[in-house]
Amino acid sequence: MPGTVLLLAASPVGKSRLVDAASVLPVLAAVPPAVLSGTDTANVVELADPLEPQTVLTRLRAVAATPGPLTVFIAGQLALDRRQHLPHLALARTTPATVRYTALPWQWIREEFRLRSPGSTTLLVDLHADAEAWGWLRTHALDSGRNNAVFGRIAPPPSRRTVAAPAYMKTIATILRSGWRPPVEQLHQQAFGRLGPDAYGDIVLTVPPAPVAVPGGFASRPPYRPERPRPRTPERPKTPDRPQEDPHVQITAAVQAGRHHDADALALAHEQAAARAHGPASEQALHWSEVRADLAMFARDSARSCRIWLTVAETRLTAGQSPDAPTVEKAVDRAHHQWGQVRDKTQAQELGAQLAQLRARVPGRRPGALENVQKQLRELQATPF
């Protein structure tokens, strides 16, 4: 049966753009449709920087109605609307203030594919989250539908005045240009294997195909083994003085207003209160430590963010958590990513030495992490001040 492919690349124009999503389309367009789909023949629908959510919705409904296998490639930027705090795919006219009206609600993608046959839909996703969406992802999963296979990554906001590239999707396209499409799980693993250290801090999406109908019932679904699952976030400690107000909302507002010092001070107060009440190695205290690491990233203080993530990892290991525990791996991966953004040589050498010691104990799920740190340290030592 012929397959259908949707290529969707969307990001805002102007200052709100975090990623040049449409730059991947020429690379994907060079891949034969049958290879994109993994079927003998396929039809391709392409959307490049669409202006209106309804335009995208029309295309989603059209491809969702096709009977054969459907493969959706999405490159873009994730944002939250300010009213309901729900994830949206930012479109060309989207600004932080207009997300609710100019961006595509992510739930539309889930809902349009909801009635498709289990196992017939595959999403390959390469997203960059803005600061607010990245914070939201700490406590929420991006729900793309239980019947769909979903593979890809969500990257944190890039450095200030930097427009990122959809590196994961470009790598997928490069692999497919060989003329052969491996099984989607293998394709995903190959792509991440080529991304290198810049992807160590990403959220990895790995949801295998749903059960498919077979005579006598459904084939069993493979066990869900995400590459780096986010831990279940503990219940947020309440503010002693104002128990009804979520401090995360106050912190988000401070970050949006550029008051990064105030945001960190508030998170630090909650971290200290949680440490007194539950212990410094408790999930309640470590939750706020991780919040502060992300706040440092939003403030473009990569060295401080790296240092906090290293401390979180050491605390978890000292408390008896296994080196392959998802929470430990996440902390070391995030530290690795932030270390790669440190521009001060002295700080980079100091943090790199700590990271190398941790990487020897926590190699992570991607090969070559320790070797990457050692190589970068040698280059730092060989570079004059």
C-alpha positions as CSV (number, residue, x, y, z in Angstrom):
1,M,0.0,0.0,0.0
2,P,1.4,3.5,-0.9
3,G,2.6,5.5,2.0
4,T,2.2,9.2,2.8
5,V,4.8,11.6,4.0
6,L,4.3,15.0,5.6
7,L,7.3,17.4,5.8
8,L,6.5,20.2,8.2
9,A,9.2,22.8,9.0
10,A,8.1,25.9,11.0
11,S,9.7,28.7,13.0
12,P,9.0,32.4,13.6
13,V,10.5,35.1,11.6
14,G,12.4,37.9,13.3
15,K,13.8,38.0,16.8
16,S,11.6,35.1,18.1
17,R,13.3,32.6,15.9
18,L,15.4,30.0,17.7
19,V,15.9,27.5,14.9
20,D,16.1,27.7,11.1
21,A,13.7,24.8,10.7
22,A,13.1,25.2,6.9
23,S,16.8,24.7,6.2
24,V,16.2,21.0,6.5
25,L,13.6,20.8,3.7
26,P,16.0,20.8,0.8
27,V,17.9,17.9,2.3
28,L,14.7,15.9,3.0
29,A,13.4,16.8,-0.5
30,A,16.5,15.1,-2.0
31,V,15.4,11.8,-0.5
32,P,13.2,9.6,-2.7
33,P,9.6,9.5,-1.4
34,A,9.7,5.8,-1.0
35,V,12.7,6.0,1.2
36,L,11.2,8.7,3.4
37,S,8.1,6.5,3.8
38,G,9.7,3.1,4.0
39,T,7.1,1.8,1.4
40,D,7.3,0.9,-2.3
41,T,5.7,4.2,-3.3
42,A,4.7,7.3,-1.4
43,N,3.1,10.8,-1.7
44,V,4.8,13.7,-0.1
45,V,3.2,16.8,1.3
46,E,5.5,19.7,2.2
47,L,4.8,22.7,4.5
48,A,7.6,25.3,4.8
49,D,7.2,28.1,7.4
50,P,3.4,28.2,7.2
51,L,1.7,31.4,8.4
52,E,-1.7,30.1,9.8
53,P,-2.5,27.3,12.2
54,Q,-5.6,26.4,10.1
55,T,-3.4,25.9,7.0
56,V,-1.4,23.3,9.0
57,L,-4.6,21.7,10.4
58,T,-6.0,21.3,6.9
59,R,-2.9,19.4,5.8
60,L,-2.9,17.3,9.0
61,R,-6.5,16.2,8.4
62,A,-5.7,15.4,4.8
63,V,-2.8,13.1,5.6
64,A,-4.5,11.6,8.6
65,A,-7.3,10.4,6.3
66,T,-4.9,8.4,4.1
67,P,-5.2,4.6,4.6
68,G,-1.6,3.6,4.3
69,P,1.5,4.2,6.5
70,L,2.0,7.8,7.4
71,T,5.4,9.3,8.3
72,V,5.5,12.8,9.6
73,F,8.8,14.8,9.8
74,I,8.5,17.9,12.1
75,A,11.2,20.4,12.6
76,G,10.5,23.6,14.5
77,Q,10.2,25.5,17.7
78,L,8.1,24.7,20.8
79,A,6.4,27.5,22.7
80,L,3.7,27.8,25.5
81,D,0.7,30.0,25.3
82,R,0.5,32.4,28.2
83,R,-3.1,31.6,29.2
84,Q,-3.3,27.8,29.4
85,H,0.5,27.0,29.3
86,L,0.0,24.4,26.7
87,P,2.7,23.5,24.1
88,H,2.4,24.9,20.6
89,L,4.5,24.6,17.4
90,A,5.5,28.2,16.6
91,L,4.7,29.3,13.1
92,A,6.0,32.2,11.0
93,R,4.0,34.9,12.7
94,T,4.3,33.6,16.2
95,T,5.7,35.9,18.9
96,P,5.8,35.1,22.7
97,A,2.7,37.2,23.2
98,T,0.6,35.7,20.3
99,V,1.3,31.9,20.7
100,R,-2.3,31.2,21.5
101,Y,-3.5,32.7,18.2
102,T,-0.7,32.3,15.7
103,A,0.9,28.9,16.7
104,L,-0.3,25.3,16.2
105,P,-1.5,23.6,19.4
106,W,0.5,20.4,19.7
107,Q,-2.7,18.7,20.8
108,W,-4.1,19.2,17.3
109,I,-1.4,16.8,16.0
110,R,-2.3,14.3,18.6
111,E,-6.1,14.6,18.0
112,E,-5.9,14.4,14.2
113,F,-3.9,11.1,14.3
114,R,-6.0,9.7,17.2
115,L,-8.3,7.6,15.0
116,R,-5.6,6.2,12.7
117,S,-4.9,2.5,13.0
118,P,-2.4,1.6,15.7
119,G,1.1,1.2,14.3
120,S,0.4,3.1,11.1
121,T,1.8,6.5,12.1
122,T,5.4,7.5,12.8
123,L,6.6,10.9,13.9
124,L,10.2,12.0,13.6
125,V,10.6,15.2,15.6
126,D,13.4,17.8,15.9
127,L,12.3,20.7,18.2
128,H,14.0,23.5,20.0
129,A,12.1,24.7,23.1
130,D,12.0,28.4,24.2
131,A,12.8,29.1,27.8
132,E,9.2,28.8,29.1
133,A,8.5,25.6,27.2
134,W,11.8,24.1,28.4
135,G,10.8,24.8,32.0
136,W,7.4,23.2,31.3
137,L,9.1,20.0,30.0
138,R,10.6,19.5,33.4
139,T,7.3,18.3,34.7
140,H,5.3,17.4,31.6
141,A,5.8,14.9,28.7
142,L,5.1,16.1,25.1
143,D,2.0,13.9,24.3
144,S,2.0,13.0,20.7
145,G,-0.7,10.2,20.9
146,R,-0.5,6.7,22.3
147,N,-1.0,5.0,18.9
148,N,1.9,6.8,17.2
149,A,5.6,5.9,17.1
150,V,7.6,9.0,18.1
151,F,11.3,9.5,17.7
152,G,13.5,12.6,17.9
153,R,14.7,15.2,20.3
154,I,13.8,18.4,22.0
155,A,16.8,20.7,22.5
156,P,17.0,23.6,25.0
157,P,17.1,27.2,23.9
158,P,20.3,28.0,22.0
159,S,22.7,30.7,23.0
160,R,21.6,34.3,22.8
161,R,21.5,35.8,19.3
162,T,22.1,32.3,17.9
163,V,19.8,30.6,15.5
164,A,20.2,26.9,15.8
165,A,20.0,24.3,13.0
166,P,17.7,21.2,13.0
167,A,20.8,19.0,13.3
168,Y,18.9,15.8,14.2
169,M,16.6,16.1,11.3
170,K,19.4,16.9,8.9
171,T,21.3,13.8,10.1
172,I,18.2,11.7,9.5
173,A,17.9,13.1,6.0
174,T,21.6,12.5,5.3
175,I,21.3,8.8,6.4
176,L,18.2,8.4,4.2
177,R,20.0,9.9,1.2
178,S,22.0,6.7,1.0
179,G,18.8,5.2,-0.6
180,W,18.0,2.7,2.2
181,R,15.8,3.3,5.2
182,P,16.7,1.2,8.3
183,P,14.0,0.4,10.9
184,V,13.0,3.6,12.5
185,E,14.5,2.7,15.9
186,Q,17.8,2.0,14.2
187,L,17.5,5.2,12.1
188,H,17.0,7.2,15.3
189,Q,20.0,5.6,17.1
190,Q,22.2,6.2,14.1
191,A,21.2,9.9,14.0
192,F,22.0,10.5,17.6
193,G,25.3,8.6,17.3
194,R,26.4,11.3,14.8
195,L,25.2,14.4,16.7
196,G,28.1,14.6,19.2
197,P,28.3,16.5,22.5
198,D,26.0,19.3,21.5
199,A,23.1,16.9,21.9
200,Y,23.9,15.6,25.4
201,G,21.5,17.9,27.1
202,D,18.6,17.2,24.8
203,I,15.4,15.4,25.8
204,V,15.2,12.3,23.7
205,L,11.9,11.1,22.4
206,T,11.7,7.3,22.0
207,V,8.2,5.8,21.8
208,P,8.2,2.6,19.8
209,P,5.3,1.6,17.4
210,A,1.9,0.7,18.9
211,P,0.5,-2.8,18.5
212,V,-0.6,-3.7,15.0
213,A,-3.6,-5.9,14.2
214,V,-2.8,-9.5,13.5
215,P,-5.1,-12.6,13.2
216,G,-6.5,-13.4,16.6
217,G,-5.9,-10.0,18.2
218,F,-3.0,-7.6,18.5
219,A,0.7,-8.2,18.3
220,S,2.4,-7.3,21.6
221,R,4.0,-3.9,21.9
222,P,7.7,-3.9,22.6
223,P,8.6,-2.7,26.1
224,Y,9.0,1.1,26.3
225,R,12.7,1.7,26.8
226,P,13.4,5.4,26.4
227,E,17.0,6.4,25.9
228,R,17.0,8.9,28.7
229,P,13.6,9.1,30.4
230,R,12.9,12.1,32.6
231,P,12.4,11.1,36.2
232,R,9.0,11.6,37.8
233,T,9.2,15.0,39.4
234,P,8.4,15.0,43.1
235,E,5.6,17.1,44.5
236,R,6.7,20.7,44.5
237,P,7.2,22.1,47.9
238,K,4.8,24.9,48.8
239,T,5.9,28.4,49.7
240,P,5.6,28.8,53.4
241,D,4.2,32.3,53.3
242,R,1.9,31.9,50.3
243,P,1.0,28.2,50.1
244,Q,-1.6,28.7,47.4
245,E,0.7,30.3,44.9
246,D,3.0,28.1,42.7
247,P,6.5,29.5,43.0
248,H,7.3,28.2,39.5
249,V,4.9,30.7,38.1
250,Q,6.7,33.5,39.9
251,I,10.1,32.2,38.7
252,T,8.8,32.0,35.1
253,A,7.5,35.6,35.3
254,A,10.9,36.8,36.6
255,V,12.8,35.0,33.8
256,Q,10.4,36.5,31.2
257,A,11.1,40.0,32.6
258,G,14.8,39.5,32.5
259,R,15.1,39.4,36.3
260,H,17.4,36.3,36.4
261,H,18.9,37.2,39.7
262,D,15.5,37.4,41.4
263,A,14.4,34.1,39.8
264,D,17.5,32.3,41.1
265,A,17.1,33.9,44.6
266,L,13.6,32.6,44.8
267,A,14.6,29.1,43.6
268,L,17.5,29.1,46.1
269,A,15.2,29.9,49.0
270,H,13.0,26.9,48.1
271,E,16.1,24.7,47.7
272,Q,17.3,25.7,51.1
273,A,13.9,25.2,52.7
274,A,13.5,21.8,51.1
275,A,17.0,20.8,52.3
276,R,16.2,21.7,55.8
277,A,12.9,19.9,55.8
278,H,13.9,16.8,53.8
279,G,17.7,16.7,53.6
280,P,20.0,18.0,50.9
281,A,19.9,14.7,48.9
282,S,16.1,14.6,48.9
283,E,14.2,14.7,45.6
284,Q,12.5,17.9,46.9
285,A,15.8,19.7,47.3
286,L,17.4,18.3,44.1
287,H,14.3,19.4,42.2
288,W,15.1,23.0,43.1
289,S,18.8,22.5,42.4
290,E,17.9,21.4,38.9
291,V,15.5,24.4,38.5
292,R,18.5,26.6,39.4
293,A,20.7,24.9,36.8
294,D,18.1,25.7,34.1
295,L,17.8,29.2,35.4
296,A,21.5,29.7,35.0
297,M,21.2,28.4,31.4
298,F,18.4,30.9,30.7
299,A,20.7,33.6,32.1
300,R,23.4,32.5,29.7
301,D,25.7,31.5,32.6
302,S,26.8,28.2,31.2
303,A,29.6,27.8,33.8
304,R,27.2,28.1,36.8
305,S,24.7,25.8,35.1
306,C,27.3,23.2,34.5
307,R,28.6,23.5,38.1
308,I,25.1,23.0,39.5
309,W,24.4,19.9,37.3
310,L,27.8,18.4,38.4
311,T,26.8,19.0,42.0
312,V,23.4,17.3,41.4
313,A,25.1,14.3,39.8
314,E,27.6,14.0,42.7
315,T,24.9,14.3,45.3
316,R,22.8,11.6,43.7
317,L,25.8,9.2,43.4
318,T,26.8,9.9,47.0
319,A,23.2,9.1,48.1
320,G,23.6,5.7,46.5
321,Q,21.9,6.1,43.2
322,S,23.3,3.9,40.4
323,P,25.5,5.5,37.7
324,D,23.1,4.3,35.1
325,A,20.0,5.7,36.9
326,P,18.1,8.1,34.5
327,T,18.3,11.0,37.0
328,V,22.1,10.6,37.3
329,E,22.6,10.3,33.5
330,K,20.4,13.3,32.9
331,A,22.5,15.5,35.3
332,V,25.8,14.5,33.8
333,D,24.5,14.9,30.2
334,R,23.2,18.4,31.0
335,A,26.5,19.3,32.7
336,H,28.3,18.1,29.6
337,H,26.1,20.2,27.3
338,Q,26.6,23.3,29.4
339,W,30.3,22.8,29.6
340,G,30.5,22.9,25.9
341,Q,29.1,26.4,26.0
342,V,31.7,27.8,28.5
343,R,34.0,30.3,26.8
344,D,36.3,31.2,29.7
345,K,39.3,28.9,29.4
346,T,40.1,28.7,33.2
347,Q,36.5,27.8,34.0
348,A,36.3,25.4,31.2
349,Q,39.5,23.6,32.4
350,E,38.3,23.4,36.0
351,L,34.8,22.2,35.1
352,G,36.1,19.9,32.4
353,A,38.4,18.1,34.9
354,Q,35.4,17.5,37.2
355,L,33.3,16.4,34.3
356,A,35.9,13.9,33.1
357,Q,35.9,12.3,36.6
358,L,32.2,12.0,36.5
359,R,32.1,10.7,32.9
360,A,34.5,7.9,34.0
361,R,31.7,6.8,36.4
362,V,28.7,7.8,34.3
363,P,29.5,7.2,30.6
364,G,25.8,7.7,29.6
365,R,24.0,6.0,26.8
366,R,25.9,7.4,23.9
367,P,29.4,6.2,23.1
368,G,32.4,8.5,23.1
369,A,31.2,10.9,25.9
370,L,34.3,10.5,28.1
371,E,36.6,10.6,25.0
372,N,35.0,13.8,23.9
373,V,35.7,15.5,27.3
374,Q,39.3,14.3,27.3
375,K,39.8,15.5,23.7
376,Q,38.4,18.9,24.6
377,L,40.6,19.2,27.7
378,R,43.7,18.4,25.6
379,E,42.8,21.1,23.2
380,L,42.2,23.6,26.0
381,Q,45.6,22.8,27.5
382,A,47.3,23.3,24.1
383,T,45.6,26.6,23.5
384,P,47.4,29.7,24.9
385,F,45.4,32.1,27.1
